[in-house]
Amino acid sequence: MLETREDAPSPWHQGELAMQRSVGVVERMDGPGRNFVRKAMPEQHRAFFPMLPFVVLGTVDAKGDVWATVRAAQPGFMSSPDPETLEVRLPRESADPADAGMEDGAAIAMLGIQLETRRRNRLNGAISRTDADGFRLRVGQSFGNCPQYIQPRAAAFVRDPALPTALPPLRSHEFDERARRMVENADTFFVASYVDRENGERQVDVSHRGGYAGFVHLGADGALTVPDFAGNRFFNTLGNFLVNPKAGLVFIDFDTGDMLQMTGRVEVLLDSPDIATFPRAERLWRFTPEDIVLRPDALPLRWNRRTDV
């Protein structure tokens, strides 16, 4: 049985509350938080994840660095035997820096997103792992998101997803020209963040960010400035940043399957003259990468933009 507003605790931590307070919506967001952020998946979410050919993940490695990644497999690689559990059949992938945070007992975040329909649902929880071929996620939080800022794309496999690319990852502390183009041309990326709650539990989040092509500004110093547009006022990502200023980003080249992952530190800019230079931005955040991994042909999927939705 789903909890009601009266008997469910508020899911918001101090960082999320601080962000909500900054725009005067703390009281307004109390009810949605209690009603929509659940400890179990509703039936429509349990049916949604098994349809997907890829999933976005957020993890934390042993050093405390947070990573975002995208993993693909034939639909059905995720299944839900009960509302509190998601089974994920994905083998370990040593080339993926996010894989280091997928040990038994580790906290993880998941974003199921269907770009062609612009549906998305989020999960976080803890991993239970018995082998290298997959894991079971015990749900900590489950909630849906609106379709805002999702650029519609249709995906197709170009190779068997069980066959990894033969191209090695390229690791660096700064952007080469190829990585710079991926950031500067992007209309979509994903961001992971995390906090350690008062009860000792680690809560990881991974979310979608979208906008006009080129909406992320990459400065000469290698820092990324990201506009934050009007949204659901949950402030999961920015609230995490206020408590723990670490982030993991992943950009996809939808034409080639290349994936650009990075981890580093972040600063939230609530009041900056630079906000006015980004159309429709309400605030900004600035990310300084400390480790950058470019993985050519990492994904077995290619996407085409859809114009009929």
FENKA-V410102 format. One record per residue. RES is the residue in three letters. D_CENTER is the distance of its C-alpha to the mean C-alpha in Angstrom with 2 decimals. Layout:
BEGIN
<<RES;D_CENTER> <RES;D_CENTER>>
END
This chain:
BEGIN
<<MET;27.88> <LEU;25.15> <GLU;25.66> <THR;27.11> <ARG;26.75> <GLU;29.90> <ASP;29.04> <ALA;25.29> <PRO;24.33> <SER;22.12> <PRO;18.50> <TRP;18.10> <HIS;18.52> <GLN;20.51> <GLY;17.85> <GLU;16.60> <LEU;20.32> <ALA;21.19> <MET;18.88> <GLN;20.30> <ARG;23.71> <SER;23.38> <VAL;23.47> <GLY;25.81> <VAL;23.80> <VAL;23.84> <GLU;26.44> <ARG;25.04> <MET;21.62> <ASP;23.34> <GLY;24.22> <PRO;20.93> <GLY;19.25> <ARG;21.95> <ASN;22.09> <PHE;18.60> <VAL;16.53> <ARG;18.21> <LYS;18.80> <ALA;19.18> <MET;17.92> <PRO;20.21> <GLU;22.00> <GLN;20.20> <HIS;16.82> <ARG;18.80> <ALA;20.20> <PHE;17.05> <PHE;15.09> <PRO;18.25> <MET;18.53> <LEU;15.47> <PRO;16.04> <PHE;12.53> <VAL;9.35> <VAL;5.81> <LEU;6.07> <GLY;5.88> <THR;9.61> <VAL;12.48> <ASP;15.59> <ALA;19.17> <LYS;19.50> <GLY;16.79> <ASP;14.56> <VAL;10.80> <TRP;9.14> <ALA;6.14> <THR;7.85> <VAL;8.91> <ARG;11.93> <ALA;14.64> <ALA;17.76> <GLN;20.33> <PRO;19.51> <GLY;20.55> <PHE;18.77> <MET;17.12> <SER;19.62> <SER;20.28> <PRO;23.74> <ASP;23.55> <PRO;21.42> <GLU;20.32> <THR;19.30> <LEU;17.11> <GLU;18.66> <VAL;16.63> <ARG;19.00> <LEU;17.41> <PRO;19.69> <ARG;18.99> <GLU;18.25> <SER;19.83> <ALA;18.89> <ASP;15.17> <PRO;14.76> <ALA;11.88> <ASP;14.62> <ALA;16.55> <GLY;14.36> <MET;15.04> <GLU;18.56> <ASP;20.36> <GLY;19.68> <ALA;16.43> <ALA;13.68> <ILE;10.41> <ALA;7.35> <MET;6.79> <LEU;5.87> <GLY;9.22> <ILE;9.91> <GLN;13.46> <LEU;13.91> <GLU;17.68> <THR;17.91> <ARG;14.95> <ARG;14.13> <ARG;10.83> <ASN;10.65> <ARG;8.59> <LEU;10.04> <ASN;10.54> <GLY;13.76> <ALA;15.83> <ILE;16.71> <SER;20.27> <ARG;21.32> <THR;24.84> <ASP;24.58> <ALA;22.71> <ASP;22.05> <GLY;19.32> <PHE;18.49> <ARG;18.63> <LEU;16.00> <ARG;17.84> <VAL;16.11> <GLY;15.79> <GLN;14.18> <SER;13.68> <PHE;13.42> <GLY;13.17> <ASN;12.22> <CYS;14.64> <PRO;14.66> <GLN;15.04> <TYR;14.22> <ILE;13.13> <GLN;15.48> <PRO;17.17> <ARG;17.54> <ALA;19.29> <ALA;18.50> <ALA;21.26> <PHE;21.73> <VAL;23.96> <ARG;24.59> <ASP;24.47> <PRO;20.93> <ALA;22.78> <LEU;24.20> <PRO;22.15> <THR;22.89> <ALA;25.89> <LEU;24.54> <PRO;23.68> <PRO;20.74> <LEU;21.82> <ARG;21.05> <SER;21.96> <HIS;21.77> <GLU;22.15> <PHE;21.36> <ASP;23.81> <GLU;24.68> <ARG;22.51> <ALA;19.29> <ARG;20.47> <ARG;20.98> <MET;17.49> <VAL;16.19> <GLU;19.18> <ASN;19.16> <ALA;15.53> <ASP;14.88> <THR;11.18> <PHE;8.32> <PHE;4.58> <VAL;4.48> <ALA;4.82> <SER;8.09> <TYR;10.83> <VAL;14.37> <ASP;17.42> <ARG;19.05> <GLU;22.81> <ASN;23.47> <GLY;22.18> <GLU;19.04> <ARG;15.79> <GLN;12.87> <VAL;9.33> <ASP;6.36> <VAL;2.56> <SER;3.30> <HIS;5.56> <ARG;8.45> <GLY;11.75> <GLY;15.41> <TYR;18.64> <ALA;18.92> <GLY;19.19> <PHE;17.54> <VAL;16.18> <HIS;19.31> <LEU;19.89> <GLY;22.90> <ALA;25.79> <ASP;24.78> <GLY;21.50> <ALA;19.40> <LEU;16.81> <THR;17.43> <VAL;14.87> <PRO;16.33> <ASP;14.96> <PHE;16.43> <ALA;17.76> <GLY;15.42> <ASN;15.69> <ARG;16.65> <PHE;14.57> <PHE;13.26> <ASN;10.78> <THR;9.08> <LEU;12.54> <GLY;14.32> <ASN;12.67> <PHE;13.64> <LEU;17.16> <VAL;17.63> <ASN;16.02> <PRO;15.69> <LYS;13.39> <ALA;10.13> <GLY;8.57> <LEU;7.94> <VAL;8.32> <PHE;10.75> <ILE;12.53> <ASP;16.23> <PHE;16.66> <ASP;20.39> <THR;20.55> <GLY;17.54> <ASP;17.17> <MET;13.90> <LEU;13.64> <GLN;11.77> <MET;12.67> <THR;12.79> <GLY;14.93> <ARG;15.98> <VAL;15.30> <GLU;17.74> <VAL;17.52> <LEU;20.40> <LEU;21.70> <ASP;25.06> <SER;25.53> <PRO;27.88> <ASP;25.24> <ILE;23.40> <ALA;26.26> <THR;25.61> <PHE;22.33> <PRO;23.28> <ARG;22.05> <ALA;20.01> <GLU;20.52> <ARG;19.36> <LEU;17.76> <TRP;15.77> <ARG;16.83> <PHE;15.12> <THR;17.58> <PRO;16.57> <GLU;18.53> <ASP;17.70> <ILE;16.84> <VAL;16.72> <LEU;17.58> <ARG;17.75> <PRO;20.11> <ASP;20.07> <ALA;17.30> <LEU;16.35> <PRO;19.25> <LEU;18.15> <ARG;19.27> <TRP;18.48> <ASN;21.03> <ARG;20.66> <ARG;22.12> <THR;24.55> <ASP;25.92> <VAL;23.34>>
END
